[in-house]
């Protein structure tokens, strides 16, 4: 029988495994802690008896993803990673440096099936879901490479996390667990393009995370062009789900809005968006678009961005323009994977 990978085992699974080895359950907690401190060698787990280390070495291992490529910004310390998975698929993650510490932005799928017209991650569709262990590995690898714990995690890389729901929930639990990453739910953000049934489910999980909804348009006509998911879950239904989420969780929702030149950045769009979001406990994050090679969309010019922001603010909508990080390595999300991938 092959060795078992302990990365990606829940604490309960680890306890069951230790029981099979004839060991007490508390050993599982010790091993779990070591794994999420980034250790992969059983000999380094100094509180384990030698006999157990021997048993573990003969029957188990702890996997770790490899850094395949790394691009570091000279401007602000942002680092873009391309990680190689066990099956040789590759995914992108980003480390951003802030005054409070580092934030890890990680992927939830290899590729993405959602087909958003402005996004490189979806070109070529989805290859597969990532396991929660592979999501955790991205954070661990960033922490190890930075020699620093992540203060915040955003699940905003390639993939639609709510289509990988069960793995996402396990990942959120391990991020929050005091035995593992110990990151408060309020310092975790999940981004979705608007999968309504899972937004409803997420609102019942009792996990006070930040939910970011990619809106990118103030009406169905524009959103249908930019985001095919809108044909399945149109904008007003999506907003109803968001209201339900806000009422259930008492958490503010962030709406992501990528400003695209002459597509969704007019003053009329800003007025329409203000009307749509009026009286909603929300924040709007305006994002200057990262152009993707070969597609027709361009970013709005800075004066248009400011005008758009001003209209929302004047209408009482909490709004900020996302600070650009690592603009010297600004290949849009998904482009690196596409240029480096052989599969
Ligand atoms: S924007 Fe997000 S949901 Fe849309 S295709 Fe890209 S990764 Fe997928």
py3Dmol code that shows the C-alpha trace and the ligand (Angstrom):
import py3Dmol

protein = """\
ATOM      1  CA  UNK A   1       0.000   0.000   0.000  1.00  0.00           C
ATOM      2  CA  UNK A   2       1.276   3.502  -0.875  1.00  0.00           C
ATOM      3  CA  UNK A   3       2.075   6.094   1.740  1.00  0.00           C
ATOM      4  CA  UNK A   4      -0.686   8.450   2.856  1.00  0.00           C
ATOM      5  CA  UNK A   5      -0.324  12.229   2.389  1.00  0.00           C
ATOM      6  CA  UNK A   6      -1.145  13.863   5.729  1.00  0.00           C
ATOM      7  CA  UNK A   7      -1.483  17.291   4.088  1.00  0.00           C
ATOM      8  CA  UNK A   8      -5.153  17.649   3.378  1.00  0.00           C
ATOM      9  CA  UNK A   9      -6.261  15.334   6.211  1.00  0.00           C
ATOM     10  CA  UNK A  10      -8.715  17.001   8.565  1.00  0.00           C
ATOM     11  CA  UNK A  11      -7.949  16.762  12.269  1.00  0.00           C
ATOM     12  CA  UNK A  12     -10.575  14.031  12.615  1.00  0.00           C
ATOM     13  CA  UNK A  13      -9.042  12.045   9.744  1.00  0.00           C
ATOM     14  CA  UNK A  14      -5.631  12.455  11.340  1.00  0.00           C
ATOM     15  CA  UNK A  15      -6.987  11.229  14.676  1.00  0.00           C
ATOM     16  CA  UNK A  16      -8.457   8.150  12.941  1.00  0.00           C
ATOM     17  CA  UNK A  17      -5.148   7.493  11.251  1.00  0.00           C
ATOM     18  CA  UNK A  18      -3.208   7.769  14.525  1.00  0.00           C
ATOM     19  CA  UNK A  19      -5.693   5.369  16.102  1.00  0.00           C
ATOM     20  CA  UNK A  20      -4.939   2.865  13.324  1.00  0.00           C
ATOM     21  CA  UNK A  21      -1.263   3.213  14.233  1.00  0.00           C
ATOM     22  CA  UNK A  22      -2.164   2.464  17.863  1.00  0.00           C
ATOM     23  CA  UNK A  23      -1.353   6.014  19.003  1.00  0.00           C
ATOM     24  CA  UNK A  24      -3.351   8.347  21.261  1.00  0.00           C
ATOM     25  CA  UNK A  25      -5.551  11.028  19.643  1.00  0.00           C
ATOM     26  CA  UNK A  26      -3.573  13.962  21.093  1.00  0.00           C
ATOM     27  CA  UNK A  27      -0.673  13.062  18.785  1.00  0.00           C
ATOM     28  CA  UNK A  28      -2.895  14.081  15.855  1.00  0.00           C
ATOM     29  CA  UNK A  29      -3.149  17.612  17.245  1.00  0.00           C
ATOM     30  CA  UNK A  30       0.627  17.811  17.606  1.00  0.00           C
ATOM     31  CA  UNK A  31       1.180  16.671  14.010  1.00  0.00           C
ATOM     32  CA  UNK A  32      -1.575  18.961  12.693  1.00  0.00           C
ATOM     33  CA  UNK A  33       0.130  21.946  14.338  1.00  0.00           C
ATOM     34  CA  UNK A  34       3.511  21.070  12.824  1.00  0.00           C
ATOM     35  CA  UNK A  35       2.036  20.674   9.348  1.00  0.00           C
ATOM     36  CA  UNK A  36       0.564  24.189   9.443  1.00  0.00           C
ATOM     37  CA  UNK A  37       3.784  25.631  10.755  1.00  0.00           C
ATOM     38  CA  UNK A  38       5.151  24.481   7.397  1.00  0.00           C
ATOM     39  CA  UNK A  39       7.077  21.373   8.486  1.00  0.00           C
ATOM     40  CA  UNK A  40       7.208  18.392   6.144  1.00  0.00           C
ATOM     41  CA  UNK A  41       9.731  16.112   7.911  1.00  0.00           C
ATOM     42  CA  UNK A  42       8.563  13.995  10.844  1.00  0.00           C
ATOM     43  CA  UNK A  43      12.052  14.127  12.448  1.00  0.00           C
ATOM     44  CA  UNK A  44      11.605  17.897  12.852  1.00  0.00           C
ATOM     45  CA  UNK A  45       8.496  17.411  15.015  1.00  0.00           C
ATOM     46  CA  UNK A  46      10.395  17.551  18.270  1.00  0.00           C
ATOM     47  CA  UNK A  47       7.537  16.576  20.579  1.00  0.00           C
ATOM     48  CA  UNK A  48       6.900  13.213  18.863  1.00  0.00           C
ATOM     49  CA  UNK A  49       8.480  10.053  20.304  1.00  0.00           C
ATOM     50  CA  UNK A  50      11.058   8.300  18.112  1.00  0.00           C
ATOM     51  CA  UNK A  51       8.862   5.203  17.734  1.00  0.00           C
ATOM     52  CA  UNK A  52       6.020   7.256  16.275  1.00  0.00           C
ATOM     53  CA  UNK A  53       8.364   9.119  13.930  1.00  0.00           C
ATOM     54  CA  UNK A  54       9.519   5.748  12.613  1.00  0.00           C
ATOM     55  CA  UNK A  55       5.940   4.544  12.083  1.00  0.00           C
ATOM     56  CA  UNK A  56       4.995   7.794  10.346  1.00  0.00           C
ATOM     57  CA  UNK A  57       8.012   7.693   8.051  1.00  0.00           C
ATOM     58  CA  UNK A  58       7.156   4.215   6.869  1.00  0.00           C
ATOM     59  CA  UNK A  59       3.467   4.897   6.221  1.00  0.00           C
ATOM     60  CA  UNK A  60       2.949   8.611   5.554  1.00  0.00           C
ATOM     61  CA  UNK A  61       4.417  11.789   4.097  1.00  0.00           C
ATOM     62  CA  UNK A  62       3.567  15.490   3.983  1.00  0.00           C
ATOM     63  CA  UNK A  63       3.398  16.975   0.500  1.00  0.00           C
ATOM     64  CA  UNK A  64       4.327  20.537  -0.410  1.00  0.00           C
ATOM     65  CA  UNK A  65       3.778  22.396  -3.655  1.00  0.00           C
ATOM     66  CA  UNK A  66       6.827  23.703  -5.495  1.00  0.00           C
ATOM     67  CA  UNK A  67       7.539  27.222  -6.651  1.00  0.00           C
ATOM     68  CA  UNK A  68       7.728  26.895 -10.426  1.00  0.00           C
ATOM     69  CA  UNK A  69       8.294  30.598 -11.147  1.00  0.00           C
ATOM     70  CA  UNK A  70       8.350  33.725  -9.064  1.00  0.00           C
ATOM     71  CA  UNK A  71       8.099  37.380 -10.139  1.00  0.00           C
ATOM     72  CA  UNK A  72       8.913  40.086  -7.627  1.00  0.00           C
ATOM     73  CA  UNK A  73       7.881  43.727  -7.896  1.00  0.00           C
ATOM     74  CA  UNK A  74      10.631  46.304  -7.420  1.00  0.00           C
ATOM     75  CA  UNK A  75       7.973  48.849  -6.483  1.00  0.00           C
ATOM     76  CA  UNK A  76       6.120  47.481  -3.477  1.00  0.00           C
ATOM     77  CA  UNK A  77       7.255  43.947  -2.646  1.00  0.00           C
ATOM     78  CA  UNK A  78       4.322  42.232  -4.373  1.00  0.00           C
ATOM     79  CA  UNK A  79       5.295  38.730  -5.477  1.00  0.00           C
ATOM     80  CA  UNK A  80       3.487  36.661  -8.073  1.00  0.00           C
ATOM     81  CA  UNK A  81       4.014  32.914  -7.698  1.00  0.00           C
ATOM     82  CA  UNK A  82       3.370  30.134 -10.140  1.00  0.00           C
ATOM     83  CA  UNK A  83       3.104  26.878  -8.187  1.00  0.00           C
ATOM     84  CA  UNK A  84       3.471  23.402  -9.605  1.00  0.00           C
ATOM     85  CA  UNK A  85       1.026  20.821  -8.217  1.00  0.00           C
ATOM     86  CA  UNK A  86       1.555  17.078  -7.758  1.00  0.00           C
ATOM     87  CA  UNK A  87      -0.069  16.326 -11.141  1.00  0.00           C
ATOM     88  CA  UNK A  88       2.075  19.019 -12.836  1.00  0.00           C
ATOM     89  CA  UNK A  89      -0.802  21.434 -13.260  1.00  0.00           C
ATOM     90  CA  UNK A  90       0.168  24.960 -12.310  1.00  0.00           C
ATOM     91  CA  UNK A  91      -1.685  27.707 -10.432  1.00  0.00           C
ATOM     92  CA  UNK A  92      -0.986  31.340  -9.639  1.00  0.00           C
ATOM     93  CA  UNK A  93      -0.957  33.037  -6.254  1.00  0.00           C
ATOM     94  CA  UNK A  94       0.091  36.504  -5.139  1.00  0.00           C
ATOM     95  CA  UNK A  95       1.681  37.887  -2.001  1.00  0.00           C
ATOM     96  CA  UNK A  96       0.928  41.519  -1.223  1.00  0.00           C
ATOM     97  CA  UNK A  97       2.829  43.474   1.404  1.00  0.00           C
ATOM     98  CA  UNK A  98       0.996  45.930   3.638  1.00  0.00           C
ATOM     99  CA  UNK A  99       1.937  47.808   6.793  1.00  0.00           C
ATOM    100  CA  UNK A 100      -0.010  45.224   8.849  1.00  0.00           C
ATOM    101  CA  UNK A 101       1.796  42.249   7.251  1.00  0.00           C
ATOM    102  CA  UNK A 102       1.322  40.059   4.214  1.00  0.00           C
ATOM    103  CA  UNK A 103      -1.830  39.030   2.387  1.00  0.00           C
ATOM    104  CA  UNK A 104      -1.939  35.830   0.343  1.00  0.00           C
ATOM    105  CA  UNK A 105      -4.235  35.786  -2.696  1.00  0.00           C
ATOM    106  CA  UNK A 106      -4.794  32.199  -3.747  1.00  0.00           C
ATOM    107  CA  UNK A 107      -6.496  30.177  -6.496  1.00  0.00           C
ATOM    108  CA  UNK A 108      -9.337  27.713  -5.927  1.00  0.00           C
ATOM    109  CA  UNK A 109      -9.375  25.936  -9.298  1.00  0.00           C
ATOM    110  CA  UNK A 110      -6.911  25.206 -12.104  1.00  0.00           C
ATOM    111  CA  UNK A 111      -8.366  27.557 -14.722  1.00  0.00           C
ATOM    112  CA  UNK A 112     -11.971  28.683 -14.428  1.00  0.00           C
ATOM    113  CA  UNK A 113     -15.212  27.632 -16.152  1.00  0.00           C
ATOM    114  CA  UNK A 114     -17.048  30.943 -15.745  1.00  0.00           C
ATOM    115  CA  UNK A 115     -16.084  32.613 -19.025  1.00  0.00           C
ATOM    116  CA  UNK A 116     -15.883  36.251 -17.863  1.00  0.00           C
ATOM    117  CA  UNK A 117     -14.994  38.159 -21.026  1.00  0.00           C
ATOM    118  CA  UNK A 118     -12.198  40.256 -19.506  1.00  0.00           C
ATOM    119  CA  UNK A 119     -10.405  37.467 -17.586  1.00  0.00           C
ATOM    120  CA  UNK A 120      -7.405  35.389 -18.637  1.00  0.00           C
ATOM    121  CA  UNK A 121      -8.021  32.630 -16.074  1.00  0.00           C
ATOM    122  CA  UNK A 122     -10.982  31.317 -18.009  1.00  0.00           C
ATOM    123  CA  UNK A 123      -9.338  31.038 -21.433  1.00  0.00           C
ATOM    124  CA  UNK A 124      -9.147  27.276 -21.928  1.00  0.00           C
ATOM    125  CA  UNK A 125     -11.809  26.619 -19.284  1.00  0.00           C
ATOM    126  CA  UNK A 126     -11.361  24.740 -16.035  1.00  0.00           C
ATOM    127  CA  UNK A 127      -8.991  21.786 -15.610  1.00  0.00           C
ATOM    128  CA  UNK A 128     -10.010  20.735 -12.104  1.00  0.00           C
ATOM    129  CA  UNK A 129     -10.906  21.873  -8.614  1.00  0.00           C
ATOM    130  CA  UNK A 130      -8.146  22.322  -6.070  1.00  0.00           C
ATOM    131  CA  UNK A 131      -8.360  20.336  -2.849  1.00  0.00           C
ATOM    132  CA  UNK A 132      -8.429  22.325   0.375  1.00  0.00           C
ATOM    133  CA  UNK A 133      -4.932  20.978   1.065  1.00  0.00           C
ATOM    134  CA  UNK A 134      -3.718  22.526  -2.196  1.00  0.00           C
ATOM    135  CA  UNK A 135      -5.315  25.842  -1.257  1.00  0.00           C
ATOM    136  CA  UNK A 136      -3.650  25.666   2.173  1.00  0.00           C
ATOM    137  CA  UNK A 137      -0.365  24.777   0.479  1.00  0.00           C
ATOM    138  CA  UNK A 138      -0.378  28.042  -1.470  1.00  0.00           C
ATOM    139  CA  UNK A 139      -0.578  29.970   1.808  1.00  0.00           C
ATOM    140  CA  UNK A 140       2.081  27.778   3.443  1.00  0.00           C
ATOM    141  CA  UNK A 141       4.443  28.125   0.487  1.00  0.00           C
ATOM    142  CA  UNK A 142       4.035  31.921   0.489  1.00  0.00           C
ATOM    143  CA  UNK A 143       4.640  32.032   4.254  1.00  0.00           C
ATOM    144  CA  UNK A 144       7.714  29.825   3.952  1.00  0.00           C
ATOM    145  CA  UNK A 145       9.159  31.844   1.075  1.00  0.00           C
ATOM    146  CA  UNK A 146       8.516  35.105   2.961  1.00  0.00           C
ATOM    147  CA  UNK A 147       9.540  33.798   6.372  1.00  0.00           C
ATOM    148  CA  UNK A 148       6.407  35.479   7.663  1.00  0.00           C
ATOM    149  CA  UNK A 149       2.877  34.397   8.619  1.00  0.00           C
ATOM    150  CA  UNK A 150       0.002  35.563   6.405  1.00  0.00           C
ATOM    151  CA  UNK A 151      -2.210  38.101   8.180  1.00  0.00           C
ATOM    152  CA  UNK A 152      -4.974  37.961   5.598  1.00  0.00           C
ATOM    153  CA  UNK A 153      -6.046  35.526   2.898  1.00  0.00           C
ATOM    154  CA  UNK A 154      -8.144  36.365  -0.142  1.00  0.00           C
ATOM    155  CA  UNK A 155      -9.546  33.642  -2.371  1.00  0.00           C
ATOM    156  CA  UNK A 156      -9.553  35.730  -5.493  1.00  0.00           C
ATOM    157  CA  UNK A 157      -7.063  34.017  -7.798  1.00  0.00           C
ATOM    158  CA  UNK A 158      -8.141  31.768 -10.642  1.00  0.00           C
ATOM    159  CA  UNK A 159     -11.338  29.794 -10.246  1.00  0.00           C
ATOM    160  CA  UNK A 160     -14.809  30.285  -8.830  1.00  0.00           C
ATOM    161  CA  UNK A 161     -14.486  29.189  -5.181  1.00  0.00           C
ATOM    162  CA  UNK A 162     -18.209  28.628  -4.674  1.00  0.00           C
ATOM    163  CA  UNK A 163     -18.143  25.950  -7.396  1.00  0.00           C
ATOM    164  CA  UNK A 164     -15.646  24.115  -5.190  1.00  0.00           C
ATOM    165  CA  UNK A 165     -17.806  24.575  -2.122  1.00  0.00           C
ATOM    166  CA  UNK A 166     -16.939  21.646   0.170  1.00  0.00           C
ATOM    167  CA  UNK A 167     -13.195  22.082  -0.310  1.00  0.00           C
ATOM    168  CA  UNK A 168     -13.592  25.826   0.243  1.00  0.00           C
ATOM    169  CA  UNK A 169     -15.397  25.293   3.549  1.00  0.00           C
ATOM    170  CA  UNK A 170     -12.697  22.888   4.780  1.00  0.00           C
ATOM    171  CA  UNK A 171     -10.065  25.413   3.723  1.00  0.00           C
ATOM    172  CA  UNK A 172     -11.812  28.243   5.600  1.00  0.00           C
ATOM    173  CA  UNK A 173     -11.968  26.046   8.705  1.00  0.00           C
ATOM    174  CA  UNK A 174      -8.252  25.272   8.581  1.00  0.00           C
ATOM    175  CA  UNK A 175      -7.406  28.936   7.970  1.00  0.00           C
ATOM    176  CA  UNK A 176      -9.381  29.832  11.080  1.00  0.00           C
ATOM    177  CA  UNK A 177      -8.270  26.916  13.279  1.00  0.00           C
ATOM    178  CA  UNK A 178      -6.033  27.945  16.219  1.00  0.00           C
ATOM    179  CA  UNK A 179      -4.150  24.679  15.626  1.00  0.00           C
ATOM    180  CA  UNK A 180      -3.391  25.656  12.023  1.00  0.00           C
ATOM    181  CA  UNK A 181      -3.244  29.159  10.476  1.00  0.00           C
ATOM    182  CA  UNK A 182      -5.245  30.876  13.223  1.00  0.00           C
ATOM    183  CA  UNK A 183      -6.501  33.633  10.898  1.00  0.00           C
ATOM    184  CA  UNK A 184      -9.744  35.284  12.039  1.00  0.00           C
ATOM    185  CA  UNK A 185     -12.684  34.912   9.644  1.00  0.00           C
ATOM    186  CA  UNK A 186     -12.857  38.694   9.374  1.00  0.00           C
ATOM    187  CA  UNK A 187      -9.417  38.639   7.796  1.00  0.00           C
ATOM    188  CA  UNK A 188     -10.477  36.188   5.080  1.00  0.00           C
ATOM    189  CA  UNK A 189     -12.184  37.242   1.827  1.00  0.00           C
ATOM    190  CA  UNK A 190     -13.988  34.946  -0.596  1.00  0.00           C
ATOM    191  CA  UNK A 191     -14.705  36.321  -4.051  1.00  0.00           C
ATOM    192  CA  UNK A 192     -17.521  35.014  -6.235  1.00  0.00           C
ATOM    193  CA  UNK A 193     -18.972  35.897  -9.614  1.00  0.00           C
ATOM    194  CA  UNK A 194     -22.413  35.291  -8.114  1.00  0.00           C
ATOM    195  CA  UNK A 195     -23.416  31.637  -7.670  1.00  0.00           C
ATOM    196  CA  UNK A 196     -26.695  32.336  -5.895  1.00  0.00           C
ATOM    197  CA  UNK A 197     -27.443  28.957  -4.218  1.00  0.00           C
ATOM    198  CA  UNK A 198     -23.968  28.842  -2.692  1.00  0.00           C
ATOM    199  CA  UNK A 199     -24.160  32.467  -1.508  1.00  0.00           C
ATOM    200  CA  UNK A 200     -27.276  31.390   0.394  1.00  0.00           C
ATOM    201  CA  UNK A 201     -25.490  28.300   1.743  1.00  0.00           C
ATOM    202  CA  UNK A 202     -22.448  30.331   2.751  1.00  0.00           C
ATOM    203  CA  UNK A 203     -24.654  32.724   4.692  1.00  0.00           C
ATOM    204  CA  UNK A 204     -25.667  29.790   6.920  1.00  0.00           C
ATOM    205  CA  UNK A 205     -22.151  28.531   7.700  1.00  0.00           C
ATOM    206  CA  UNK A 206     -21.642  30.832  10.661  1.00  0.00           C
ATOM    207  CA  UNK A 207     -18.320  31.988   9.244  1.00  0.00           C
ATOM    208  CA  UNK A 208     -18.107  35.797   9.388  1.00  0.00           C
ATOM    209  CA  UNK A 209     -15.783  36.086   6.386  1.00  0.00           C
ATOM    210  CA  UNK A 210     -15.795  38.975   3.903  1.00  0.00           C
ATOM    211  CA  UNK A 211     -17.767  38.208   0.776  1.00  0.00           C
ATOM    212  CA  UNK A 212     -16.729  39.991  -2.425  1.00  0.00           C
ATOM    213  CA  UNK A 213     -19.149  39.768  -5.342  1.00  0.00           C
ATOM    214  CA  UNK A 214     -17.857  40.497  -8.844  1.00  0.00           C
ATOM    215  CA  UNK A 215     -20.554  42.768 -10.234  1.00  0.00           C
ATOM    216  CA  UNK A 216     -18.791  44.710 -13.008  1.00  0.00           C
ATOM    217  CA  UNK A 217     -22.019  46.127 -14.479  1.00  0.00           C
ATOM    218  CA  UNK A 218     -25.088  48.060 -13.338  1.00  0.00           C
ATOM    219  CA  UNK A 219     -27.597  46.199 -15.530  1.00  0.00           C
ATOM    220  CA  UNK A 220     -28.270  42.878 -17.248  1.00  0.00           C
ATOM    221  CA  UNK A 221     -27.469  44.133 -20.748  1.00  0.00           C
ATOM    222  CA  UNK A 222     -23.874  44.974 -19.888  1.00  0.00           C
ATOM    223  CA  UNK A 223     -23.400  42.143 -17.392  1.00  0.00           C
ATOM    224  CA  UNK A 224     -24.626  39.548 -19.909  1.00  0.00           C
ATOM    225  CA  UNK A 225     -21.831  40.631 -22.247  1.00  0.00           C
ATOM    226  CA  UNK A 226     -19.134  40.577 -19.571  1.00  0.00           C
ATOM    227  CA  UNK A 227     -20.210  37.646 -17.410  1.00  0.00           C
ATOM    228  CA  UNK A 228     -22.115  34.660 -18.843  1.00  0.00           C
ATOM    229  CA  UNK A 229     -23.208  33.655 -15.312  1.00  0.00           C
ATOM    230  CA  UNK A 230     -25.583  36.628 -15.428  1.00  0.00           C
ATOM    231  CA  UNK A 231     -27.832  34.780 -17.871  1.00  0.00           C
ATOM    232  CA  UNK A 232     -28.325  32.093 -15.229  1.00  0.00           C
ATOM    233  CA  UNK A 233     -28.423  34.394 -12.208  1.00  0.00           C
ATOM    234  CA  UNK A 234     -29.485  37.888 -13.346  1.00  0.00           C
ATOM    235  CA  UNK A 235     -28.523  40.974 -11.456  1.00  0.00           C
ATOM    236  CA  UNK A 236     -31.688  41.552  -9.407  1.00  0.00           C
ATOM    237  CA  UNK A 237     -31.785  37.926  -8.241  1.00  0.00           C
ATOM    238  CA  UNK A 238     -28.116  38.209  -7.333  1.00  0.00           C
ATOM    239  CA  UNK A 239     -28.795  41.334  -5.296  1.00  0.00           C
ATOM    240  CA  UNK A 240     -31.659  39.571  -3.509  1.00  0.00           C
ATOM    241  CA  UNK A 241     -29.213  36.802  -2.545  1.00  0.00           C
ATOM    242  CA  UNK A 242     -26.753  39.458  -1.362  1.00  0.00           C
ATOM    243  CA  UNK A 243     -29.471  41.071   0.784  1.00  0.00           C
ATOM    244  CA  UNK A 244     -30.243  37.665   2.273  1.00  0.00           C
ATOM    245  CA  UNK A 245     -26.532  37.181   2.983  1.00  0.00           C
ATOM    246  CA  UNK A 246     -26.261  40.591   4.660  1.00  0.00           C
ATOM    247  CA  UNK A 247     -29.331  39.984   6.842  1.00  0.00           C
ATOM    248  CA  UNK A 248     -28.189  36.486   7.835  1.00  0.00           C
ATOM    249  CA  UNK A 249     -24.563  37.349   8.564  1.00  0.00           C
ATOM    250  CA  UNK A 250     -24.837  41.050   9.458  1.00  0.00           C
ATOM    251  CA  UNK A 251     -21.742  41.454   7.288  1.00  0.00           C
ATOM    252  CA  UNK A 252     -21.182  44.116   4.663  1.00  0.00           C
ATOM    253  CA  UNK A 253     -20.676  42.847   1.102  1.00  0.00           C
ATOM    254  CA  UNK A 254     -18.024  44.241  -1.210  1.00  0.00           C
ATOM    255  CA  UNK A 255     -18.939  44.628  -4.868  1.00  0.00           C
ATOM    256  CA  UNK A 256     -15.999  44.403  -7.234  1.00  0.00           C
ATOM    257  CA  UNK A 257     -16.361  46.598 -10.307  1.00  0.00           C
ATOM    258  CA  UNK A 258     -13.617  46.518 -12.961  1.00  0.00           C
ATOM    259  CA  UNK A 259     -13.817  49.738 -14.946  1.00  0.00           C
ATOM    260  CA  UNK A 260     -13.616  49.044 -18.675  1.00  0.00           C
ATOM    261  CA  UNK A 261     -13.228  51.865 -21.156  1.00  0.00           C
ATOM    262  CA  UNK A 262     -16.571  52.752 -22.797  1.00  0.00           C
ATOM    263  CA  UNK A 263     -18.200  49.512 -21.673  1.00  0.00           C
ATOM    264  CA  UNK A 264     -19.266  50.077 -18.064  1.00  0.00           C
ATOM    265  CA  UNK A 265     -17.602  53.343 -17.023  1.00  0.00           C
ATOM    266  CA  UNK A 266     -20.052  56.041 -18.152  1.00  0.00           C
ATOM    267  CA  UNK A 267     -21.675  58.538 -15.805  1.00  0.00           C
ATOM    268  CA  UNK A 268     -25.023  56.864 -16.569  1.00  0.00           C
ATOM    269  CA  UNK A 269     -23.563  53.544 -15.413  1.00  0.00           C
ATOM    270  CA  UNK A 270     -22.384  55.173 -12.182  1.00  0.00           C
ATOM    271  CA  UNK A 271     -25.867  56.616 -11.575  1.00  0.00           C
ATOM    272  CA  UNK A 272     -27.529  53.299 -12.357  1.00  0.00           C
ATOM    273  CA  UNK A 273     -25.136  51.458 -10.042  1.00  0.00           C
ATOM    274  CA  UNK A 274     -25.845  53.957  -7.256  1.00  0.00           C
ATOM    275  CA  UNK A 275     -29.567  53.355  -7.662  1.00  0.00           C
ATOM    276  CA  UNK A 276     -29.059  49.579  -7.640  1.00  0.00           C
ATOM    277  CA  UNK A 277     -27.004  49.562  -4.441  1.00  0.00           C
ATOM    278  CA  UNK A 278     -28.892  52.268  -2.585  1.00  0.00           C
ATOM    279  CA  UNK A 279     -29.663  51.304   1.047  1.00  0.00           C
ATOM    280  CA  UNK A 280     -27.553  48.144   0.850  1.00  0.00           C
ATOM    281  CA  UNK A 281     -24.883  47.460   3.503  1.00  0.00           C
ATOM    282  CA  UNK A 282     -22.077  47.355   0.958  1.00  0.00           C
ATOM    283  CA  UNK A 283     -18.830  48.771  -0.304  1.00  0.00           C
ATOM    284  CA  UNK A 284     -17.804  49.211  -3.932  1.00  0.00           C
ATOM    285  CA  UNK A 285     -14.260  48.428  -4.941  1.00  0.00           C
ATOM    286  CA  UNK A 286     -13.438  50.050  -8.289  1.00  0.00           C
ATOM    287  CA  UNK A 287     -10.663  48.205 -10.100  1.00  0.00           C
ATOM    288  CA  UNK A 288      -8.711  49.649 -13.004  1.00  0.00           C
ATOM    289  CA  UNK A 289      -8.894  46.738 -15.484  1.00  0.00           C
ATOM    290  CA  UNK A 290      -5.796  44.638 -16.067  1.00  0.00           C
ATOM    291  CA  UNK A 291      -5.859  44.244 -19.860  1.00  0.00           C
ATOM    292  CA  UNK A 292      -5.528  40.690 -21.180  1.00  0.00           C
ATOM    293  CA  UNK A 293      -3.428  40.010 -24.278  1.00  0.00           C
ATOM    294  CA  UNK A 294      -5.600  39.578 -27.327  1.00  0.00           C
ATOM    295  CA  UNK A 295      -8.888  40.810 -25.900  1.00  0.00           C
ATOM    296  CA  UNK A 296     -10.679  43.985 -26.849  1.00  0.00           C
ATOM    297  CA  UNK A 297     -11.157  45.530 -23.418  1.00  0.00           C
ATOM    298  CA  UNK A 298      -9.101  48.464 -22.203  1.00  0.00           C
ATOM    299  CA  UNK A 299      -8.894  50.090 -18.822  1.00  0.00           C
ATOM    300  CA  UNK A 300     -10.756  53.350 -18.227  1.00  0.00           C
ATOM    301  CA  UNK A 301      -8.667  56.483 -18.124  1.00  0.00           C
ATOM    302  CA  UNK A 302      -7.869  57.871 -14.653  1.00  0.00           C
ATOM    303  CA  UNK A 303     -10.155  60.898 -14.983  1.00  0.00           C
ATOM    304  CA  UNK A 304     -13.094  58.621 -15.834  1.00  0.00           C
ATOM    305  CA  UNK A 305     -12.266  56.453 -12.812  1.00  0.00           C
ATOM    306  CA  UNK A 306     -12.302  59.516 -10.549  1.00  0.00           C
ATOM    307  CA  UNK A 307     -15.589  60.741 -12.058  1.00  0.00           C
ATOM    308  CA  UNK A 308     -17.188  57.324 -11.532  1.00  0.00           C
ATOM    309  CA  UNK A 309     -15.978  57.184  -7.938  1.00  0.00           C
ATOM    310  CA  UNK A 310     -17.221  60.729  -7.244  1.00  0.00           C
ATOM    311  CA  UNK A 311     -20.745  59.931  -8.492  1.00  0.00           C
ATOM    312  CA  UNK A 312     -20.986  56.861  -6.257  1.00  0.00           C
ATOM    313  CA  UNK A 313     -19.679  58.779  -3.245  1.00  0.00           C
ATOM    314  CA  UNK A 314     -22.065  61.675  -3.888  1.00  0.00           C
ATOM    315  CA  UNK A 315     -24.897  59.158  -3.913  1.00  0.00           C
ATOM    316  CA  UNK A 316     -23.837  57.877  -0.503  1.00  0.00           C
ATOM    317  CA  UNK A 317     -22.251  54.609  -1.706  1.00  0.00           C
ATOM    318  CA  UNK A 318     -19.086  53.683   0.185  1.00  0.00           C
ATOM    319  CA  UNK A 319     -16.470  53.413  -2.578  1.00  0.00           C
ATOM    320  CA  UNK A 320     -12.728  53.140  -3.027  1.00  0.00           C
ATOM    321  CA  UNK A 321     -10.458  52.651  -6.011  1.00  0.00           C
ATOM    322  CA  UNK A 322      -8.293  49.587  -5.515  1.00  0.00           C
ATOM    323  CA  UNK A 323      -4.665  50.486  -5.019  1.00  0.00           C
ATOM    324  CA  UNK A 324      -2.586  48.925  -7.753  1.00  0.00           C
ATOM    325  CA  UNK A 325       0.030  46.543  -6.424  1.00  0.00           C
ATOM    326  CA  UNK A 326       3.016  45.215  -8.325  1.00  0.00           C
ATOM    327  CA  UNK A 327       2.240  47.183 -11.467  1.00  0.00           C
ATOM    328  CA  UNK A 328       5.680  46.302 -12.884  1.00  0.00           C
ATOM    329  CA  UNK A 329       4.705  42.595 -12.794  1.00  0.00           C
ATOM    330  CA  UNK A 330       1.091  43.226 -13.579  1.00  0.00           C
ATOM    331  CA  UNK A 331       0.352  40.309 -15.886  1.00  0.00           C
ATOM    332  CA  UNK A 332      -3.382  39.872 -15.327  1.00  0.00           C
ATOM    333  CA  UNK A 333      -4.504  36.931 -13.240  1.00  0.00           C
ATOM    334  CA  UNK A 334      -4.318  33.760 -15.310  1.00  0.00           C
ATOM    335  CA  UNK A 335      -1.975  35.086 -17.981  1.00  0.00           C
ATOM    336  CA  UNK A 336       1.158  33.630 -16.415  1.00  0.00           C
ATOM    337  CA  UNK A 337      -0.406  30.196 -16.141  1.00  0.00           C
ATOM    338  CA  UNK A 338      -1.455  30.350 -19.775  1.00  0.00           C
ATOM    339  CA  UNK A 339       1.960  31.392 -20.989  1.00  0.00           C
ATOM    340  CA  UNK A 340       3.784  28.782 -18.889  1.00  0.00           C
ATOM    341  CA  UNK A 341       1.353  25.908 -19.006  1.00  0.00           C
ATOM    342  CA  UNK A 342       1.906  22.883 -21.190  1.00  0.00           C
ATOM    343  CA  UNK A 343      -1.502  21.402 -20.377  1.00  0.00           C
TER     344      UNK A 343
END
"""
ligand_1 = """\
8
LIG
S -13.229 36.730 -13.105
Fe -13.174 35.068 -11.599
S -15.054 33.915 -12.040
Fe -14.710 35.198 -13.847
S -13.537 33.881 -15.245
Fe -12.042 35.053 -14.027
S -11.504 33.724 -12.309
Fe -13.413 32.945 -13.208
"""
view = py3Dmol.view(width=600, height=400)
view.addModel(protein, "pdb")
view.setStyle({"model": 0}, {"cartoon": {"style": "trace"}})
view.addModel(ligand_1, "xyz")
view.setStyle({"model": 1}, {"stick": {}})
view.zoomTo()
view.show()
